[in-house]
Amino acid sequence: MQEPDIIDILRKSWDNFKLNAKVLTLVATFGGAIPTIAYTAFSLYRQFTELRGNVPPNAAAPFISLVFAIILCIFIFVTYMGLINICNKILKNEPVTYKDAFLTNDQLGELVKAGCLLGFLSGIGYICCIIPGTIVSFIFTFVPYILIIYPRKSIGESFTASRKLTIKYLKTTFIIALIVFAINTIAGASLIGIIISMPLSVMINTVLFTTLAEIENNNDKANNVLR
């Protein structure tokens, strides 16, 4: 079985990121960094004023914080999906604009359904134990990539294809997952790091997925998990 070159994947990801850094970082800034900073500032301000006694404890405060957290998650989710679409177009050498960060309602609808299902499965895994939840998240990493890059695939087919790809190329996908985790963890030390870590990690995963898809497409059609 042909195994992808991890160094080549990382090099290709970095080169494409550098060439398109302006659009990628700007999308990550407005869709990820600014909402995250705003939510963090709101939370810190609320805690600080309550501790100083300037604002009495408000029973509605937890609800308000939850609403802000949900809004932040929506921003992050939509931005992440938009970045996948942009990275896919970049790898296809297609012209890219900021408008590519906005997917159609039909696409977002399918992605939301898949995201809810993945969140449910991961949640069950995390409730049972952290390790099963992590495994579920890892196995289905490619679900949004499949739904965006192969829009004719159903949600069920995307879950099946993601599982087969991650297991078939377990060594490569696991090492890349560790690298992406390290990038996000290091960048997570600073909120500004989201501007780089989010688009870079998406680019790496997009290059990884498209590389695996190309290998599969060159294999016997009977063994092609993306057929």
PyMOL commands that set and color helices and strands:
alter all, ss='L'
color gray80, all
select helices_A, chain A and resi 6-19+21-52+61-91+98-101+105-128+130-139+143-149+155-168+170-187+191-218+221-223
alter helices_A, ss='H'
color red, helices_A
deselect
rebuild
show_as cartoon
